[in-house]
Amino acid sequence: MGMVKKTYSITETLDQYVGERIKSGEYATDSEYIRELIRRDQQENKEIAYIRSKLAQAEKSGFTNQTKEEILDEFKAELKANGDL
């Protein structure tokens, strides 16, 4: 996959924070850190969309005897099975 060069402006405070993450060794560069944040955001949005679709299905299907923990476990199992978690 090709790379696209972008330029972003951030506050000094955010720049210091990014610098701390790099100094800690978690990331090698600013770009690596930003790419990771974007990937996390993509994954989070996928999960949110999935949960919303399940909620819409649930509203249409009526009530359940499952606990909220059981429902959450079921959602997570389906996400793992689909390779989305």
PyMOL Python script that loads the backbone (N, CA, C, O; Angstrom):
from pymol import cmd

cmd.read_pdbstr("""\
ATOM      1  N   MET A   1       0.851  -1.167   0.000  1.00  0.00           N
ATOM      2  CA  MET A   1       0.000   0.000   0.000  1.00  0.00           C
ATOM      3  C   MET A   1       0.903   1.238   0.000  1.00  0.00           C
ATOM      4  O   MET A   1       1.840   1.315   0.795  1.00  0.00           O
ATOM      5  N   GLY A   2       0.635   2.199  -0.875  1.00  0.00           N
ATOM      6  CA  GLY A   2       1.444   3.397  -0.971  1.00  0.00           C
ATOM      7  C   GLY A   2       1.223   4.342   0.195  1.00  0.00           C
ATOM      8  O   GLY A   2       0.195   4.296   0.870  1.00  0.00           O
ATOM      9  N   MET A   3       2.191   5.187   0.413  1.00  0.00           N
ATOM     10  CA  MET A   3       2.110   6.167   1.495  1.00  0.00           C
ATOM     11  C   MET A   3       1.794   7.531   0.901  1.00  0.00           C
ATOM     12  O   MET A   3       2.236   7.855  -0.201  1.00  0.00           O
ATOM     13  N   VAL A   4       1.036   8.318   1.631  1.00  0.00           N
ATOM     14  CA  VAL A   4       0.703   9.680   1.256  1.00  0.00           C
ATOM     15  C   VAL A   4       1.287  10.589   2.321  1.00  0.00           C
ATOM     16  O   VAL A   4       1.081  10.358   3.513  1.00  0.00           O
ATOM     17  N   LYS A   5       2.004  11.606   1.914  1.00  0.00           N
ATOM     18  CA  LYS A   5       2.602  12.526   2.874  1.00  0.00           C
ATOM     19  C   LYS A   5       1.573  13.590   3.243  1.00  0.00           C
ATOM     20  O   LYS A   5       0.962  14.201   2.366  1.00  0.00           O
ATOM     21  N   LYS A   6       1.384  13.808   4.548  1.00  0.00           N
ATOM     22  CA  LYS A   6       0.437  14.791   5.066  1.00  0.00           C
ATOM     23  C   LYS A   6       1.157  15.666   6.086  1.00  0.00           C
ATOM     24  O   LYS A   6       2.161  15.258   6.671  1.00  0.00           O
ATOM     25  N   THR A   7       0.642  16.854   6.288  1.00  0.00           N
ATOM     26  CA  THR A   7       1.169  17.755   7.304  1.00  0.00           C
ATOM     27  C   THR A   7       0.025  18.144   8.228  1.00  0.00           C
ATOM     28  O   THR A   7      -1.042  18.553   7.769  1.00  0.00           O
ATOM     29  N   TYR A   8       0.251  18.016   9.534  1.00  0.00           N
ATOM     30  CA  TYR A   8      -0.762  18.366  10.521  1.00  0.00           C
ATOM     31  C   TYR A   8      -0.163  19.330  11.530  1.00  0.00           C
ATOM     32  O   TYR A   8       1.038  19.298  11.797  1.00  0.00           O
ATOM     33  N   SER A   9      -0.997  20.177  12.080  1.00  0.00           N
ATOM     34  CA  SER A   9      -0.577  21.093  13.136  1.00  0.00           C
ATOM     35  C   SER A   9      -1.211  20.636  14.440  1.00  0.00           C
ATOM     36  O   SER A   9      -2.396  20.305  14.480  1.00  0.00           O
ATOM     37  N   ILE A  10      -0.412  20.619  15.511  1.00  0.00           N
ATOM     38  CA  ILE A  10      -0.922  20.271  16.833  1.00  0.00           C
ATOM     39  C   ILE A  10      -0.365  21.269  17.840  1.00  0.00           C
ATOM     40  O   ILE A  10       0.615  21.962  17.566  1.00  0.00           O
ATOM     41  N   THR A  11      -0.990  21.334  18.987  1.00  0.00           N
ATOM     42  CA  THR A  11      -0.527  22.256  20.027  1.00  0.00           C
ATOM     43  C   THR A  11       0.794  21.766  20.605  1.00  0.00           C
ATOM     44  O   THR A  11       1.172  20.608  20.429  1.00  0.00           O
ATOM     45  N   GLU A  12       1.487  22.658  21.294  1.00  0.00           N
ATOM     46  CA  GLU A  12       2.748  22.276  21.945  1.00  0.00           C
ATOM     47  C   GLU A  12       2.516  21.185  22.983  1.00  0.00           C
ATOM     48  O   GLU A  12       3.332  20.275  23.131  1.00  0.00           O
ATOM     49  N   THR A  13       1.414  21.280  23.691  1.00  0.00           N
ATOM     50  CA  THR A  13       1.094  20.279  24.712  1.00  0.00           C
ATOM     51  C   THR A  13       0.937  18.900  24.081  1.00  0.00           C
ATOM     52  O   THR A  13       1.473  17.919  24.595  1.00  0.00           O
ATOM     53  N   LEU A  14       0.208  18.821  22.974  1.00  0.00           N
ATOM     54  CA  LEU A  14       0.038  17.534  22.296  1.00  0.00           C
ATOM     55  C   LEU A  14       1.367  17.043  21.738  1.00  0.00           C
ATOM     56  O   LEU A  14       1.654  15.846  21.776  1.00  0.00           O
ATOM     57  N   ASP A  15       2.174  17.955  21.223  1.00  0.00           N
ATOM     58  CA  ASP A  15       3.479  17.578  20.697  1.00  0.00           C
ATOM     59  C   ASP A  15       4.361  16.993  21.796  1.00  0.00           C
ATOM     60  O   ASP A  15       5.078  16.017  21.573  1.00  0.00           O
ATOM     61  N   GLN A  16       4.304  17.586  22.969  1.00  0.00           N
ATOM     62  CA  GLN A  16       5.071  17.055  24.104  1.00  0.00           C
ATOM     63  C   GLN A  16       4.587  15.656  24.475  1.00  0.00           C
ATOM     64  O   GLN A  16       5.390  14.771  24.770  1.00  0.00           O
ATOM     65  N   TYR A  17       3.284  15.466  24.456  1.00  0.00           N
ATOM     66  CA  TYR A  17       2.722  14.160  24.784  1.00  0.00           C
ATOM     67  C   TYR A  17       3.186  13.109  23.782  1.00  0.00           C
ATOM     68  O   TYR A  17       3.609  12.020  24.169  1.00  0.00           O
ATOM     69  N   VAL A  18       3.106  13.437  22.497  1.00  0.00           N
ATOM     70  CA  VAL A  18       3.563  12.505  21.461  1.00  0.00           C
ATOM     71  C   VAL A  18       5.040  12.206  21.665  1.00  0.00           C
ATOM     72  O   VAL A  18       5.465  11.056  21.555  1.00  0.00           O
ATOM     73  N   GLY A  19       5.820  13.236  21.961  1.00  0.00           N
ATOM     74  CA  GLY A  19       7.249  13.050  22.218  1.00  0.00           C
ATOM     75  C   GLY A  19       7.509  12.101  23.377  1.00  0.00           C
ATOM     76  O   GLY A  19       8.437  11.293  23.322  1.00  0.00           O
ATOM     77  N   GLU A  20       6.700  12.191  24.423  1.00  0.00           N
ATOM     78  CA  GLU A  20       6.831  11.292  25.574  1.00  0.00           C
ATOM     79  C   GLU A  20       6.555   9.850  25.176  1.00  0.00           C
ATOM     80  O   GLU A  20       7.241   8.934  25.628  1.00  0.00           O
ATOM     81  N   ARG A  21       5.554   9.650  24.333  1.00  0.00           N
ATOM     82  CA  ARG A  21       5.224   8.287  23.877  1.00  0.00           C
ATOM     83  C   ARG A  21       6.377   7.707  23.063  1.00  0.00           C
ATOM     84  O   ARG A  21       6.674   6.517  23.162  1.00  0.00           O
ATOM     85  N   ILE A  22       7.016   8.535  22.273  1.00  0.00           N
ATOM     86  CA  ILE A  22       8.150   8.075  21.467  1.00  0.00           C
ATOM     87  C   ILE A  22       9.345   7.786  22.367  1.00  0.00           C
ATOM     88  O   ILE A  22      10.013   6.765  22.203  1.00  0.00           O
ATOM     89  N   LYS A  23       9.621   8.686  23.325  1.00  0.00           N
ATOM     90  CA  LYS A  23      10.747   8.487  24.247  1.00  0.00           C
ATOM     91  C   LYS A  23      10.574   7.205  25.075  1.00  0.00           C
ATOM     92  O   LYS A  23      11.555   6.561  25.446  1.00  0.00           O
ATOM     93  N   SER A  24       9.322   6.849  25.356  1.00  0.00           N
ATOM     94  CA  SER A  24       9.062   5.653  26.162  1.00  0.00           C
ATOM     95  C   SER A  24       9.386   4.376  25.389  1.00  0.00           C
ATOM     96  O   SER A  24       9.488   3.295  25.969  1.00  0.00           O
ATOM     97  N   GLY A  25       9.547   4.515  24.065  1.00  0.00           N
ATOM     98  CA  GLY A  25       9.865   3.358  23.242  1.00  0.00           C
ATOM     99  C   GLY A  25       8.655   2.662  22.650  1.00  0.00           C
ATOM    100  O   GLY A  25       8.801   1.690  21.908  1.00  0.00           O
ATOM    101  N   GLU A  26       7.450   3.150  22.973  1.00  0.00           N
ATOM    102  CA  GLU A  26       6.244   2.520  22.425  1.00  0.00           C
ATOM    103  C   GLU A  26       6.139   2.719  20.920  1.00  0.00           C
ATOM    104  O   GLU A  26       5.626   1.862  20.201  1.00  0.00           O
ATOM    105  N   TYR A  27       6.630   3.856  20.460  1.00  0.00           N
ATOM    106  CA  TYR A  27       6.574   4.194  19.038  1.00  0.00           C
ATOM    107  C   TYR A  27       7.924   4.749  18.621  1.00  0.00           C
ATOM    108  O   TYR A  27       8.638   5.347  19.427  1.00  0.00           O
ATOM    109  N   ALA A  28       8.270   4.546  17.352  1.00  0.00           N
ATOM    110  CA  ALA A  28       9.558   5.017  16.847  1.00  0.00           C
ATOM    111  C   ALA A  28       9.470   6.442  16.314  1.00  0.00           C
ATOM    112  O   ALA A  28      10.439   7.197  16.383  1.00  0.00           O
ATOM    113  N   THR A  29       8.298   6.808  15.779  1.00  0.00           N
ATOM    114  CA  THR A  29       8.144   8.126  15.165  1.00  0.00           C
ATOM    115  C   THR A  29       6.749   8.674  15.427  1.00  0.00           C
ATOM    116  O   THR A  29       5.843   7.951  15.840  1.00  0.00           O
ATOM    117  N   ASP A  30       6.602   9.973  15.176  1.00  0.00           N
ATOM    118  CA  ASP A  30       5.283  10.608  15.272  1.00  0.00           C
ATOM    119  C   ASP A  30       4.306   9.919  14.321  1.00  0.00           C
ATOM    120  O   ASP A  30       3.161   9.640  14.677  1.00  0.00           O
ATOM    121  N   SER A  31       4.777   9.655  13.120  1.00  0.00           N
ATOM    122  CA  SER A  31       3.915   9.043  12.101  1.00  0.00           C
ATOM    123  C   SER A  31       3.401   7.681  12.538  1.00  0.00           C
ATOM    124  O   SER A  31       2.233   7.354  12.326  1.00  0.00           O
ATOM    125  N   GLU A  32       4.266   6.895  13.143  1.00  0.00           N
ATOM    126  CA  GLU A  32       3.855   5.565  13.612  1.00  0.00           C
ATOM    127  C   GLU A  32       2.739   5.698  14.650  1.00  0.00           C
ATOM    128  O   GLU A  32       1.764   4.947  14.621  1.00  0.00           O
ATOM    129  N   TYR A  33       2.886   6.645  15.554  1.00  0.00           N
ATOM    130  CA  TYR A  33       1.888   6.875  16.592  1.00  0.00           C
ATOM    131  C   TYR A  33       0.560   7.318  15.983  1.00  0.00           C
ATOM    132  O   TYR A  33      -0.493   6.804  16.362  1.00  0.00           O
ATOM    133  N   ILE A  34       0.596   8.257  15.053  1.00  0.00           N
ATOM    134  CA  ILE A  34      -0.621   8.747  14.415  1.00  0.00           C
ATOM    135  C   ILE A  34      -1.316   7.630  13.633  1.00  0.00           C
ATOM    136  O   ILE A  34      -2.540   7.512  13.679  1.00  0.00           O
ATOM    137  N   ARG A  35      -0.542   6.811  12.917  1.00  0.00           N
ATOM    138  CA  ARG A  35      -1.140   5.691  12.175  1.00  0.00           C
ATOM    139  C   ARG A  35      -1.848   4.733  13.129  1.00  0.00           C
ATOM    140  O   ARG A  35      -2.937   4.244  12.830  1.00  0.00           O
ATOM    141  N   GLU A  36      -1.224   4.467  14.282  1.00  0.00           N
ATOM    142  CA  GLU A  36      -1.838   3.576  15.274  1.00  0.00           C
ATOM    143  C   GLU A  36      -3.145   4.168  15.797  1.00  0.00           C
ATOM    144  O   GLU A  36      -4.125   3.442  15.962  1.00  0.00           O
ATOM    145  N   LEU A  37      -3.173   5.464  16.058  1.00  0.00           N
ATOM    146  CA  LEU A  37      -4.403   6.107  16.529  1.00  0.00           C
ATOM    147  C   LEU A  37      -5.514   6.006  15.489  1.00  0.00           C
ATOM    148  O   LEU A  37      -6.674   5.779  15.832  1.00  0.00           O
ATOM    149  N   ILE A  38      -5.157   6.175  14.223  1.00  0.00           N
ATOM    150  CA  ILE A  38      -6.159   6.074  13.154  1.00  0.00           C
ATOM    151  C   ILE A  38      -6.684   4.646  13.062  1.00  0.00           C
ATOM    152  O   ILE A  38      -7.887   4.439  12.896  1.00  0.00           O
ATOM    153  N   ARG A  39      -5.791   3.653  13.169  1.00  0.00           N
ATOM    154  CA  ARG A  39      -6.235   2.243  13.124  1.00  0.00           C
ATOM    155  C   ARG A  39      -7.186   1.933  14.277  1.00  0.00           C
ATOM    156  O   ARG A  39      -8.201   1.262  14.089  1.00  0.00           O
ATOM    157  N   ARG A  40      -6.851   2.424  15.467  1.00  0.00           N
ATOM    158  CA  ARG A  40      -7.724   2.204  16.631  1.00  0.00           C
ATOM    159  C   ARG A  40      -9.092   2.841  16.395  1.00  0.00           C
ATOM    160  O   ARG A  40     -10.125   2.251  16.712  1.00  0.00           O
ATOM    161  N   ASP A  41      -9.088   4.048  15.839  1.00  0.00           N
ATOM    162  CA  ASP A  41     -10.342   4.744  15.558  1.00  0.00           C
ATOM    163  C   ASP A  41     -11.176   3.957  14.547  1.00  0.00           C
ATOM    164  O   ASP A  41     -12.391   3.838  14.703  1.00  0.00           O
ATOM    165  N   GLN A  42     -10.528   3.423  13.514  1.00  0.00           N
ATOM    166  CA  GLN A  42     -11.238   2.609  12.525  1.00  0.00           C
ATOM    167  C   GLN A  42     -11.882   1.407  13.196  1.00  0.00           C
ATOM    168  O   GLN A  42     -13.049   1.105  12.947  1.00  0.00           O
ATOM    169  N   GLN A  43     -11.124   0.718  14.046  1.00  0.00           N
ATOM    170  CA  GLN A  43     -11.646  -0.469  14.729  1.00  0.00           C
ATOM    171  C   GLN A  43     -12.802  -0.106  15.651  1.00  0.00           C
ATOM    172  O   GLN A  43     -13.820  -0.798  15.693  1.00  0.00           O
ATOM    173  N   GLU A  44     -12.633   0.983  16.386  1.00  0.00           N
ATOM    174  CA  GLU A  44     -13.685   1.413  17.300  1.00  0.00           C
ATOM    175  C   GLU A  44     -14.963   1.746  16.537  1.00  0.00           C
ATOM    176  O   GLU A  44     -16.055   1.392  16.981  1.00  0.00           O
ATOM    177  N   ASN A  45     -14.843   2.413  15.408  1.00  0.00           N
ATOM    178  CA  ASN A  45     -16.019   2.758  14.613  1.00  0.00           C
ATOM    179  C   ASN A  45     -16.689   1.519  14.042  1.00  0.00           C
ATOM    180  O   ASN A  45     -17.914   1.470  13.932  1.00  0.00           O
ATOM    181  N   LYS A  46     -15.887   0.505  13.673  1.00  0.00           N
ATOM    182  CA  LYS A  46     -16.465  -0.769  13.211  1.00  0.00           C
ATOM    183  C   LYS A  46     -17.294  -1.408  14.318  1.00  0.00           C
ATOM    184  O   LYS A  46     -18.409  -1.878  14.091  1.00  0.00           O
ATOM    185  N   GLU A  47     -16.721  -1.415  15.528  1.00  0.00           N
ATOM    186  CA  GLU A  47     -17.414  -2.028  16.664  1.00  0.00           C
ATOM    187  C   GLU A  47     -18.692  -1.273  16.995  1.00  0.00           C
ATOM    188  O   GLU A  47     -19.717  -1.887  17.292  1.00  0.00           O
ATOM    189  N   ILE A  48     -18.639   0.047  16.948  1.00  0.00           N
ATOM    190  CA  ILE A  48     -19.820   0.858  17.233  1.00  0.00           C
ATOM    191  C   ILE A  48     -20.913   0.582  16.200  1.00  0.00           C
ATOM    192  O   ILE A  48     -22.081   0.425  16.555  1.00  0.00           O
ATOM    193  N   ALA A  49     -20.540   0.523  14.942  1.00  0.00           N
ATOM    194  CA  ALA A  49     -21.520   0.235  13.882  1.00  0.00           C
ATOM    195  C   ALA A  49     -22.132  -1.142  14.087  1.00  0.00           C
ATOM    196  O   ALA A  49     -23.335  -1.325  13.897  1.00  0.00           O
ATOM    197  N   TYR A  50     -21.308  -2.110  14.474  1.00  0.00           N
ATOM    198  CA  TYR A  50     -21.805  -3.460  14.712  1.00  0.00           C
ATOM    199  C   TYR A  50     -22.807  -3.469  15.869  1.00  0.00           C
ATOM    200  O   TYR A  50     -23.881  -4.063  15.764  1.00  0.00           O
ATOM    201  N   ILE A  51     -22.453  -2.818  16.952  1.00  0.00           N
ATOM    202  CA  ILE A  51     -23.332  -2.783  18.123  1.00  0.00           C
ATOM    203  C   ILE A  51     -24.643  -2.068  17.780  1.00  0.00           C
ATOM    204  O   ILE A  51     -25.719  -2.501  18.193  1.00  0.00           O
ATOM    205  N   ARG A  52     -24.546  -0.981  17.029  1.00  0.00           N
ATOM    206  CA  ARG A  52     -25.771  -0.276  16.620  1.00  0.00           C
ATOM    207  C   ARG A  52     -26.674  -1.166  15.783  1.00  0.00           C
ATOM    208  O   ARG A  52     -27.893  -1.166  15.956  1.00  0.00           O
ATOM    209  N   SER A  53     -26.068  -1.929  14.873  1.00  0.00           N
ATOM    210  CA  SER A  53     -26.894  -2.815  14.042  1.00  0.00           C
ATOM    211  C   SER A  53     -27.548  -3.892  14.897  1.00  0.00           C
ATOM    212  O   SER A  53     -28.701  -4.257  14.668  1.00  0.00           O
ATOM    213  N   LYS A  54     -26.809  -4.402  15.887  1.00  0.00           N
ATOM    214  CA  LYS A  54     -27.382  -5.410  16.788  1.00  0.00           C
ATOM    215  C   LYS A  54     -28.507  -4.814  17.633  1.00  0.00           C
ATOM    216  O   LYS A  54     -29.520  -5.470  17.878  1.00  0.00           O
ATOM    217  N   LEU A  55     -28.328  -3.572  18.076  1.00  0.00           N
ATOM    218  CA  LEU A  55     -29.379  -2.921  18.858  1.00  0.00           C
ATOM    219  C   LEU A  55     -30.639  -2.728  18.018  1.00  0.00           C
ATOM    220  O   LEU A  55     -31.753  -2.925  18.503  1.00  0.00           O
ATOM    221  N   ALA A  56     -30.454  -2.343  16.759  1.00  0.00           N
ATOM    222  CA  ALA A  56     -31.607  -2.173  15.867  1.00  0.00           C
ATOM    223  C   ALA A  56     -32.323  -3.507  15.673  1.00  0.00           C
ATOM    224  O   ALA A  56     -33.552  -3.562  15.693  1.00  0.00           O
ATOM    225  N   GLN A  57     -31.553  -4.587  15.485  1.00  0.00           N
ATOM    226  CA  GLN A  57     -32.156  -5.921  15.350  1.00  0.00           C
ATOM    227  C   GLN A  57     -32.906  -6.300  16.619  1.00  0.00           C
ATOM    228  O   GLN A  57     -34.005  -6.853  16.566  1.00  0.00           O
ATOM    229  N   ALA A  58     -32.294  -5.994  17.764  1.00  0.00           N
ATOM    230  CA  ALA A  58     -32.906  -6.351  19.043  1.00  0.00           C
ATOM    231  C   ALA A  58     -34.221  -5.608  19.251  1.00  0.00           C
ATOM    232  O   ALA A  58     -35.195  -6.180  19.741  1.00  0.00           O
ATOM    233  N   GLU A  59     -34.244  -4.337  18.876  1.00  0.00           N
ATOM    234  CA  GLU A  59     -35.476  -3.558  19.019  1.00  0.00           C
ATOM    235  C   GLU A  59     -36.601  -4.160  18.189  1.00  0.00           C
ATOM    236  O   GLU A  59     -37.760  -4.148  18.603  1.00  0.00           O
ATOM    237  N   LYS A  60     -36.261  -4.679  17.035  1.00  0.00           N
ATOM    238  CA  LYS A  60     -37.272  -5.277  16.151  1.00  0.00           C
ATOM    239  C   LYS A  60     -37.733  -6.646  16.651  1.00  0.00           C
ATOM    240  O   LYS A  60     -38.872  -7.046  16.411  1.00  0.00           O
ATOM    241  N   SER A  61     -36.845  -7.364  17.350  1.00  0.00           N
ATOM    242  CA  SER A  61     -37.169  -8.742  17.733  1.00  0.00           C
ATOM    243  C   SER A  61     -37.871  -8.851  19.082  1.00  0.00           C
ATOM    244  O   SER A  61     -38.443  -9.899  19.383  1.00  0.00           O
ATOM    245  N   GLY A  62     -37.847  -7.816  19.894  1.00  0.00           N
ATOM    246  CA  GLY A  62     -38.543  -7.878  21.172  1.00  0.00           C
ATOM    247  C   GLY A  62     -37.609  -8.110  22.343  1.00  0.00           C
ATOM    248  O   GLY A  62     -36.425  -7.776  22.288  1.00  0.00           O
ATOM    249  N   PHE A  63     -38.151  -8.684  23.397  1.00  0.00           N
ATOM    250  CA  PHE A  63     -37.425  -8.850  24.655  1.00  0.00           C
ATOM    251  C   PHE A  63     -36.600 -10.133  24.669  1.00  0.00           C
ATOM    252  O   PHE A  63     -36.831 -11.051  23.881  1.00  0.00           O
ATOM    253  N   THR A  64     -35.624 -10.173  25.593  1.00  0.00           N
ATOM    254  CA  THR A  64     -34.778 -11.348  25.783  1.00  0.00           C
ATOM    255  C   THR A  64     -34.645 -11.639  27.274  1.00  0.00           C
ATOM    256  O   THR A  64     -34.846 -10.762  28.114  1.00  0.00           O
ATOM    257  N   ASN A  65     -34.308 -12.867  27.579  1.00  0.00           N
ATOM    258  CA  ASN A  65     -34.054 -13.244  28.968  1.00  0.00           C
ATOM    259  C   ASN A  65     -32.572 -13.193  29.300  1.00  0.00           C
ATOM    260  O   ASN A  65     -32.177 -13.471  30.432  1.00  0.00           O
ATOM    261  N   GLN A  66     -31.745 -12.836  28.315  1.00  0.00           N
ATOM    262  CA  GLN A  66     -30.303 -12.757  28.540  1.00  0.00           C
ATOM    263  C   GLN A  66     -29.966 -11.557  29.423  1.00  0.00           C
ATOM    264  O   GLN A  66     -30.638 -10.526  29.387  1.00  0.00           O
ATOM    265  N   THR A  67     -28.892 -11.725  30.227  1.00  0.00           N
ATOM    266  CA  THR A  67     -28.388 -10.596  30.997  1.00  0.00           C
ATOM    267  C   THR A  67     -27.563  -9.722  30.080  1.00  0.00           C
ATOM    268  O   THR A  67     -27.199 -10.142  28.982  1.00  0.00           O
ATOM    269  N   LYS A  68     -27.261  -8.505  30.516  1.00  0.00           N
ATOM    270  CA  LYS A  68     -26.451  -7.619  29.682  1.00  0.00           C
ATOM    271  C   LYS A  68     -25.054  -8.192  29.467  1.00  0.00           C
ATOM    272  O   LYS A  68     -24.451  -7.983  28.414  1.00  0.00           O
ATOM    273  N   GLU A  69     -24.534  -8.919  30.470  1.00  0.00           N
ATOM    274  CA  GLU A  69     -23.223  -9.548  30.335  1.00  0.00           C
ATOM    275  C   GLU A  69     -23.251 -10.648  29.267  1.00  0.00           C
ATOM    276  O   GLU A  69     -22.317 -10.780  28.475  1.00  0.00           O
ATOM    277  N   GLU A  70     -24.324 -11.429  29.256  1.00  0.00           N
ATOM    278  CA  GLU A  70     -24.466 -12.487  28.247  1.00  0.00           C
ATOM    279  C   GLU A  70     -24.576 -11.903  26.842  1.00  0.00           C
ATOM    280  O   GLU A  70     -24.006 -12.436  25.890  1.00  0.00           O
ATOM    281  N   ILE A  71     -25.303 -10.818  26.728  1.00  0.00           N
ATOM    282  CA  ILE A  71     -25.443 -10.173  25.418  1.00  0.00           C
ATOM    283  C   ILE A  71     -24.093  -9.631  24.947  1.00  0.00           C
ATOM    284  O   ILE A  71     -23.719  -9.810  23.788  1.00  0.00           O
ATOM    285  N   LEU A  72     -23.369  -8.973  25.843  1.00  0.00           N
ATOM    286  CA  LEU A  72     -22.054  -8.436  25.498  1.00  0.00           C
ATOM    287  C   LEU A  72     -21.093  -9.547  25.113  1.00  0.00           C
ATOM    288  O   LEU A  72     -20.344  -9.413  24.146  1.00  0.00           O
ATOM    289  N   ASP A  73     -21.108 -10.646  25.863  1.00  0.00           N
ATOM    290  CA  ASP A  73     -20.257 -11.797  25.539  1.00  0.00           C
ATOM    291  C   ASP A  73     -20.596 -12.355  24.156  1.00  0.00           C
ATOM    292  O   ASP A  73     -19.705 -12.731  23.395  1.00  0.00           O
ATOM    293  N   GLU A  74     -21.879 -12.404  23.844  1.00  0.00           N
ATOM    294  CA  GLU A  74     -22.321 -12.891  22.536  1.00  0.00           C
ATOM    295  C   GLU A  74     -21.815 -11.972  21.414  1.00  0.00           C
ATOM    296  O   GLU A  74     -21.330 -12.447  20.387  1.00  0.00           O
ATOM    297  N   PHE A  75     -21.931 -10.660  21.622  1.00  0.00           N
ATOM    298  CA  PHE A  75     -21.438  -9.695  20.631  1.00  0.00           C
ATOM    299  C   PHE A  75     -19.947  -9.875  20.403  1.00  0.00           C
ATOM    300  O   PHE A  75     -19.481  -9.906  19.264  1.00  0.00           O
ATOM    301  N   LYS A  76     -19.200  -9.994  21.499  1.00  0.00           N
ATOM    302  CA  LYS A  76     -17.746 -10.147  21.388  1.00  0.00           C
ATOM    303  C   LYS A  76     -17.377 -11.441  20.670  1.00  0.00           C
ATOM    304  O   LYS A  76     -16.449 -11.461  19.861  1.00  0.00           O
ATOM    305  N   ALA A  77     -18.096 -12.515  20.961  1.00  0.00           N
ATOM    306  CA  ALA A  77     -17.826 -13.793  20.304  1.00  0.00           C
ATOM    307  C   ALA A  77     -18.075 -13.689  18.800  1.00  0.00           C
ATOM    308  O   ALA A  77     -17.312 -14.233  18.002  1.00  0.00           O
ATOM    309  N   GLU A  78     -19.148 -12.988  18.416  1.00  0.00           N
ATOM    310  CA  GLU A  78     -19.437 -12.815  16.986  1.00  0.00           C
ATOM    311  C   GLU A  78     -18.380 -11.950  16.318  1.00  0.00           C
ATOM    312  O   GLU A  78     -17.965 -12.238  15.195  1.00  0.00           O
ATOM    313  N   LEU A  79     -17.934 -10.884  16.998  1.00  0.00           N
ATOM    314  CA  LEU A  79     -16.880 -10.032  16.435  1.00  0.00           C
ATOM    315  C   LEU A  79     -15.584 -10.823  16.251  1.00  0.00           C
ATOM    316  O   LEU A  79     -14.905 -10.679  15.234  1.00  0.00           O
ATOM    317  N   LYS A  80     -15.245 -11.651  17.227  1.00  0.00           N
ATOM    318  CA  LYS A  80     -14.028 -12.478  17.114  1.00  0.00           C
ATOM    319  C   LYS A  80     -14.159 -13.481  15.963  1.00  0.00           C
ATOM    320  O   LYS A  80     -13.211 -13.701  15.209  1.00  0.00           O
ATOM    321  N   ALA A  81     -15.338 -14.082  15.840  1.00  0.00           N
ATOM    322  CA  ALA A  81     -15.564 -15.064  14.782  1.00  0.00           C
ATOM    323  C   ALA A  81     -15.447 -14.429  13.401  1.00  0.00           C
ATOM    324  O   ALA A  81     -15.012 -15.069  12.443  1.00  0.00           O
ATOM    325  N   ASN A  82     -15.843 -13.160  13.314  1.00  0.00           N
ATOM    326  CA  ASN A  82     -15.762 -12.447  12.036  1.00  0.00           C
ATOM    327  C   ASN A  82     -14.395 -11.808  11.812  1.00  0.00           C
ATOM    328  O   ASN A  82     -14.155 -11.204  10.767  1.00  0.00           O
ATOM    329  N   GLY A  83     -13.497 -11.938  12.791  1.00  0.00           N
ATOM    330  CA  GLY A  83     -12.167 -11.337  12.679  1.00  0.00           C
ATOM    331  C   GLY A  83     -12.150  -9.847  12.912  1.00  0.00           C
ATOM    332  O   GLY A  83     -11.183  -9.177  12.551  1.00  0.00           O
ATOM    333  N   ASP A  84     -13.207  -9.310  13.512  1.00  0.00           N
ATOM    334  CA  ASP A  84     -13.291  -7.872  13.750  1.00  0.00           C
ATOM    335  C   ASP A  84     -12.862  -7.462  15.155  1.00  0.00           C
ATOM    336  O   ASP A  84     -12.880  -6.276  15.486  1.00  0.00           O
ATOM    337  N   LEU A  85     -12.482  -8.421  15.975  1.00  0.00           N
ATOM    338  CA  LEU A  85     -12.057  -8.099  17.347  1.00  0.00           C
ATOM    339  C   LEU A  85     -10.866  -8.942  17.717  1.00  0.00           C
ATOM    340  O   LEU A  85     -10.351  -8.828  18.829  1.00  0.00           O
TER     341      LEU A  85
END
""", "prot")
cmd.dss("prot")
cmd.show_as("cartoon", "prot")
cmd.util.cbc("prot")
cmd.orient("prot")
